[in-house]
Amino acid sequence: MFYKYTRLYNNPQWRRLRAEVLAADPLCWYCQEANKIIAADTVDHIVPHKGDETLFWERSNLRSCCTSCHNHLASIKDRDGIVPGCDVDGEPLDSKHPWYQERN
């Protein structure tokens, strides 16, 4: 997806925002949800922006993650609409997972 939005990512404003997010949240969000402590080196858009500049620049739509999680888990989230995986208690990481809907 990066190649489609090169002009957004190859931007000094994005590099500053990315650095701000990583400084504020230096650990991978996905790994923390799985009870692991891994340093973040990438910034993930929670809601995929798909070129929408409002979503792209929205600080509350960004979270820190490691490259491994970004390349694997975030891509599944973008494709399927939910974060894959479970926490240490075996419950899905994403509150939008169908498992939660079945319990209500």
N, CA, C and O of each residue as an XYZ file, in Angstrom:
416
protein
N       0.821     -1.201      0.000
C       0.000      0.000      0.000
C       0.862      1.262      0.000
O       0.458      2.298     -0.529
N       2.037      1.169      0.589
C       2.894      2.345      0.697
C       3.084      3.026     -0.655
O       3.005      4.250     -0.759
N       3.333      2.229     -1.680
C       3.632      2.803     -2.992
C       2.494      3.669     -3.528
O       2.733      4.623     -4.269
N       1.250      3.337     -3.152
C       0.100      4.118     -3.626
C       0.047      5.495     -2.969
O      -0.521      6.434     -3.527
N       0.635      5.611     -1.790
C       0.532      6.851     -1.022
C       1.915      7.450     -0.732
O       2.131      8.067      0.310
N       2.832      7.258     -1.661
C       4.211      7.721     -1.485
C       4.271      9.195     -1.130
O       5.071      9.594     -0.284
N       3.442     10.007     -1.760
C       3.504     11.453     -1.495
C       3.142     11.773     -0.049
O       3.632     12.759      0.502
N       2.292     10.958      0.577
C       1.948     11.189      1.984
C       3.073     10.744      2.915
O       3.424     11.452      3.859
N       3.636      9.562      2.641
C       4.679      9.026      3.516
C       6.034      9.696      3.310
O       6.817      9.792      4.255
N       6.327     10.158      2.099
C       7.583     10.858      1.824
C       7.394     12.347      2.068
O       7.527     13.162      1.155
N       7.087     12.683      3.293
C       6.724     14.038      3.650
C       7.337     14.350      5.015
O       7.195     13.549      5.939
N       8.010     15.484      5.169
C       8.599     15.827      6.464
C       7.572     15.871      7.601
O       7.884     15.530      8.742
N       6.354     16.291      7.281
C       5.304     16.343      8.308
C       5.002     14.928      8.823
O       4.808     14.735     10.023
N       4.960     13.929      7.908
C       4.719     12.543      8.327
C       5.879     12.041      9.188
O       5.652     11.376     10.199
N       7.100     12.348      8.805
C       8.256     11.892      9.584
C       8.225     12.477     10.999
O       8.579     11.793     11.960
N       7.804     13.738     11.130
C       7.682     14.347     12.464
C       6.568     13.683     13.267
O       6.748     13.377     14.446
N       5.427     13.462     12.638
C       4.294     12.830     13.321
C       4.638     11.405     13.729
O       4.313     10.979     14.837
N       5.289     10.673     12.847
C       5.723      9.305     13.138
C       6.657      9.288     14.343
O       6.505      8.458     15.239
N       7.617     10.198     14.365
C       8.557     10.277     15.485
C       7.831     10.618     16.782
O       8.164     10.085     17.840
N       6.845     11.502     16.704
C       6.051     11.880     17.876
C       5.288     10.670     18.434
O       5.265     10.445     19.644
N       4.671      9.905     17.546
C       3.906      8.721     17.970
C       4.839      7.702     18.623
O       4.529      7.173     19.691
N       5.967      7.428     17.994
C       6.911      6.449     18.543
C       7.512      6.908     19.867
O       7.770      6.084     20.744
N       7.738      8.203     20.024
C       8.270      8.722     21.286
C       7.232      8.613     22.406
O       7.572      8.299     23.547
N       5.984      8.872     22.075
C       4.913      8.811     23.074
C       4.578      7.371     23.463
O       4.250      7.095     24.617
N       4.660      6.459     22.496
C       4.324      5.047     22.714
C       5.438      4.185     22.134
O       5.329      3.718     21.000
N       6.512      3.965     22.896
C       7.678      3.267     22.343
C       7.528      1.745     22.232
O       8.418      1.083     21.698
N       6.432      1.182     22.721
C       6.240     -0.266     22.657
C       5.151     -0.625     21.649
O       4.220      0.147     21.421
N       5.280     -1.795     21.059
C       4.321     -2.271     20.067
C       2.973     -2.526     20.726
O       2.881     -3.268     21.704
N       1.925     -1.902     20.182
C       0.573     -2.065     20.709
C       0.124     -3.515     20.617
O      -0.418     -4.056     21.581
N       0.339     -4.150     19.476
C      -0.098     -5.525     19.272
C       0.601     -6.469     20.252
O      -0.040     -7.331     20.853
N       1.906     -6.306     20.410
C       2.655     -7.170     21.328
C       2.199     -6.961     22.771
O       2.066     -7.925     23.525
N       1.960     -5.714     23.157
C       1.477     -5.459     24.515
C       0.141     -6.151     24.764
O      -0.096     -6.675     25.852
N      -0.731     -6.153     23.758
C      -2.026     -6.814     23.892
C      -1.852     -8.321     24.098
O      -2.700     -8.971     24.710
N      -0.756     -8.869     23.587
C      -0.448    -10.291     23.749
C       0.479    -10.516     24.946
O       1.043    -11.598     25.106
N       0.634     -9.476     25.792
C       1.448     -9.543     27.008
C       2.938     -9.747     26.716
O       3.637    -10.443     27.453
N       3.413     -9.125     25.621
C       4.834     -9.154     25.265
C       5.344     -7.717     25.234
O       4.593     -6.786     24.944
N       6.594     -7.552     25.528
C       7.223     -6.232     25.507
C       8.214     -6.191     24.344
O       9.301     -6.765     24.416
N       7.825     -5.511     23.288
C       8.657     -5.379     22.086
C       8.672     -3.899     21.690
O       7.636     -3.234     21.685
N       9.853     -3.405     21.363
C       9.985     -2.011     20.947
C       9.275     -1.772     19.614
O       9.338     -2.600     18.705
N       8.616     -0.651     19.517
C       7.948     -0.255     18.278
C       8.942      0.463     17.375
O       9.823      1.183     17.846
N       8.788      0.258     16.086
C       9.613      0.962     15.108
C       8.791      1.404     13.895
O       9.334      1.907     12.912
N       7.476      1.207     13.982
C       6.566      1.494     12.875
C       5.307      2.135     13.447
O       4.978      1.934     14.616
N       4.617      2.894     12.634
C       3.354      3.492     13.052
C       2.242      2.939     12.167
O       2.345      2.948     10.940
N       1.183      2.462     12.803
C       0.054      1.833     12.125
C      -1.154      2.760     12.165
O      -1.422      3.398     13.183
N      -1.872      2.831     11.064
C      -3.164      3.542     11.039
C      -4.217      2.567     11.547
O      -4.413      1.509     10.949
N      -4.889      2.899     12.629
C      -5.899      2.023     13.238
C      -7.028      1.769     12.248
O      -7.379      0.621     11.975
N      -7.584      2.832     11.721
C      -8.564      2.735     10.641
C      -7.781      3.001      9.360
O      -7.217      4.084      9.204
N      -7.734      2.039      8.440
C      -6.970      2.250      7.212
C      -7.401      3.531      6.492
O      -8.592      3.756      6.277
N      -6.435      4.360      6.124
C      -6.770      5.663      5.528
C      -7.159      5.554      4.063
O      -7.964      6.359      3.593
N      -6.623      4.598      3.327
C      -6.937      4.395      1.906
C      -6.895      5.702      1.114
O      -7.696      5.918      0.204
N      -5.949      6.568      1.476
C      -5.780      7.830      0.778
C      -6.545      8.993      1.372
O      -6.352     10.133      0.949
N      -7.406      8.738      2.336
C      -8.159      9.810      3.006
C      -7.185     10.579      3.902
O      -6.726     10.065      4.922
N      -6.885     11.795      3.512
C      -5.870     12.569      4.233
C      -6.305     12.934      5.645
O      -5.452     13.098      6.518
N      -7.585     13.067      5.895
C      -8.056     13.341      7.254
C      -7.676     12.184      8.164
O      -7.128     12.398      9.246
N      -7.964     10.951      7.730
C      -7.590      9.771      8.516
C      -6.076      9.601      8.585
O      -5.537      9.196      9.615
N      -5.405      9.908      7.502
C      -3.954      9.745      7.464
C      -3.269     10.585      8.541
O      -2.374     10.098      9.232
N      -3.683     11.833      8.683
C      -3.009     12.758      9.605
C      -3.595     12.755     11.017
O      -3.020     13.378     11.909
N      -4.691     12.094     11.242
C      -5.363     12.089     12.552
C      -4.517     11.345     13.580
O      -4.345     10.130     13.487
N      -3.988     12.083     14.564
C      -3.106     11.480     15.577
C      -3.800     10.358     16.341
O      -3.159      9.361     16.674
N      -5.079     10.493     16.623
C      -5.796      9.463     17.377
C      -6.022      8.195     16.542
O      -6.475      7.180     17.071
N      -5.710      8.249     15.252
C      -5.840      7.086     14.387
C      -4.509      6.358     14.207
O      -4.389      5.493     13.339
N      -3.524      6.699     15.009
C      -2.193      6.111     14.873
C      -1.794      5.376     16.146
O      -2.127      5.791     17.256
N      -1.071      4.272     15.959
C      -0.509      3.569     17.111
C       0.830      2.964     16.715
O       1.074      2.623     15.558
N       1.675      2.846     17.712
C       3.006      2.293     17.511
C       2.938      0.777     17.411
O       2.128      0.134     18.078
N       3.802      0.213     16.566
C       3.900     -1.238     16.484
C       5.278     -1.631     15.957
O       6.019     -0.797     15.437
N       5.605     -2.901     16.098
C       6.870     -3.394     15.550
C       6.656     -3.763     14.080
O       5.522     -3.950     13.639
N       7.724     -3.864     13.346
C       7.633     -4.179     11.925
C       6.929     -5.510     11.690
O       6.104     -5.629     10.784
N       7.252     -6.502     12.502
C       6.645     -7.824     12.336
C       5.127     -7.760     12.458
O       4.411     -8.300     11.614
N       4.637     -7.105     13.501
C       3.185     -6.980     13.682
C       2.560     -6.149     12.573
O       1.482     -6.480     12.078
N       3.227     -5.080     12.185
C       2.677     -4.233     11.132
C       2.550     -5.009      9.832
O       1.537     -4.911      9.140
N       3.575     -5.776      9.504
C       3.561     -6.510      8.244
C       2.578     -7.676      8.257
O       2.061     -8.060      7.209
N       2.319     -8.235      9.422
C       1.440     -9.400      9.491
C       0.057     -9.046     10.047
O      -0.941     -9.144      9.333
N      -0.005     -8.641     11.297
C      -1.289     -8.419     11.962
C      -2.052     -7.227     11.398
O      -3.262     -7.304     11.189
N      -1.354     -6.135     11.156
C      -2.041     -4.950     10.636
C      -2.574     -5.200      9.238
O      -3.640     -4.694      8.887
N      -1.855     -5.971      8.431
C      -2.357     -6.257      7.087
C      -3.608     -7.134      7.151
O      -4.522     -6.965      6.343
N      -3.657     -8.063      8.098
C      -4.861     -8.883      8.279
C      -6.004     -8.000      8.765
O      -7.138     -8.139      8.306
N      -5.706     -7.086      9.701
C      -6.726     -6.150     10.198
C      -7.291     -5.323      9.045
O      -8.505     -5.139      8.950
N      -6.429     -4.831      8.180
C      -6.881     -4.025      7.045
C      -7.748     -4.852      6.095
O      -8.726     -4.351      5.541
N      -7.382     -6.113      5.915
C      -8.135     -6.984      5.003
C      -9.460     -7.454      5.600
O     -10.498     -7.398      4.941
N      -9.419     -7.923      6.869
C     -10.586     -8.557      7.485
C     -11.414     -7.630      8.371
O     -12.559     -7.938      8.701
N     -10.833     -6.501      8.752
C     -11.567     -5.550      9.579
C     -11.441     -5.775     11.074
O     -12.006     -5.010     11.856
N     -10.708     -6.815     11.497
C     -10.483     -7.042     12.930
C      -9.030     -7.417     13.165
O      -8.366     -7.971     12.288
N      -8.545     -7.108     14.361
C      -7.183     -7.464     14.748
C      -7.178     -8.952     15.096
O      -7.971     -9.388     15.931
N      -6.304     -9.736     14.474
C      -6.245    -11.154     14.796
C      -5.512    -11.396     16.118
O      -4.764    -10.539     16.590
N      -5.730    -12.546     16.694
C      -4.990    -12.955     17.871
C      -5.790    -12.862     19.151
O      -6.872    -12.277     19.206
N      -5.209    -13.465     20.186
C      -5.844    -13.523     21.498
C      -4.884    -13.020     22.561
O      -3.666    -13.029     22.382
N      -5.466    -12.577     23.683
C      -4.640    -12.167     24.815
C      -4.243    -13.404     25.622
O      -4.536    -14.529     25.218
N      -3.581    -13.200     26.753
C      -3.096    -14.325     27.558
C      -4.230    -15.150     28.147
O      -4.011    -16.294     28.545
N      -5.439    -14.598     28.213
C      -6.596    -15.338     28.725
C      -7.363    -16.056     27.616
O      -8.372    -16.709     27.881
N      -6.889    -15.937     26.380
C      -7.543    -16.604     25.265
C      -8.678    -15.817     24.635
O      -9.375    -16.332     23.761
N      -8.875    -14.576     25.065
C      -9.930    -13.752     24.485
C      -9.371    -12.957     23.307
O      -8.224    -12.512     23.354
N     -10.168    -12.774     22.250
C      -9.702    -12.035     21.081
C      -9.228    -10.626     21.454
O      -9.792     -9.978     22.335
N      -8.190    -10.172     20.771
C      -7.646     -8.843     21.024
C      -8.605     -7.734     20.609
O      -8.639     -6.671     21.229
N      -9.373     -7.979     19.576
C     -10.237     -6.946     19.016
C     -11.651     -7.062     19.565
O     -12.276     -8.117     19.463
N     -12.156     -5.980     20.148
C     -13.510     -5.981     20.713
C     -14.587     -6.130     19.640
O     -15.744     -6.405     19.959
N     -14.209     -5.948     18.349
C     -15.168     -6.132     17.262
C     -15.196     -7.573     16.756
O     -15.933     -7.884     15.821
N     -14.401     -8.453     17.363
C     -14.350     -9.856     16.956
C     -15.723    -10.500     17.156
O     -16.394    -10.212     18.147
N     -16.150    -11.360     16.239
C     -17.459    -12.013     16.368
C     -17.654    -12.749     17.694
O     -18.788    -12.888     18.151
N     -16.595    -13.215     18.310
C     -16.686    -13.915     19.589
C     -17.392    -13.047     20.628
O     -18.193    -13.548     21.417
N     -17.097    -11.752     20.630
C     -17.737    -10.846     21.588
C     -19.208    -10.645     21.260
O     -20.034    -10.497     22.161
N     -19.538    -10.639     19.976
C     -20.933    -10.454     19.574
C     -21.778    -11.649     20.003
O     -22.934    -11.490     20.393
N     -21.196    -12.851     19.930
C     -21.900    -14.070     20.303
C     -22.178    -14.128     21.793
O     -23.126    -14.788     22.217
N     -21.373    -13.453     22.592
C     -21.529    -13.493     24.045
C     -22.626    -12.550     24.525
O     -23.108    -12.682     25.650
N     -23.021    -11.609     23.692
C     -24.034    -10.611     24.100
C     -25.428    -11.075     23.789
O     -26.393    -10.361     24.065
